[in-house]
């Protein structure tokens, strides 16, 4: 489903704040993206992908940003954590939607993992039975 204009605007705003934060940490000289990536503990290509809008600032990167002092509430919504003067009705809802999507992704990943484990278990249990049936058929064929 294509992004709505509101979603595109929210994404652009997050990217602008991400860039602003990065430059405030390492400066805006040439190569700031590489320095920022190193500071966060991610690959420079990941910073580039975020800036170009190819990937979102996901939970793992948000956690790394938080560890170096980034106000994640501000990054996502534009509101400072304890700044009641900039509260908005729409922006926290967008943050909530992102959190809900992250939660849903984790649920789906868990379901996928459980499904794969079930398939592997069934295969491990079935293969000996299948081998036994094949061996029996071969024996019967050889006896004829």
Secondary structure as UniProt FT lines:
FT   HELIX           5..26
FT   TURN            30..31
FT   HELIX           32..40
FT   HELIX           44..51
FT   TURN            52..53
FT   HELIX           59..67
FT   TURN            68..69
FT   HELIX           72..77
FT   TURN            81..82
FT   HELIX           84..86
FT   HELIX           89..143
//
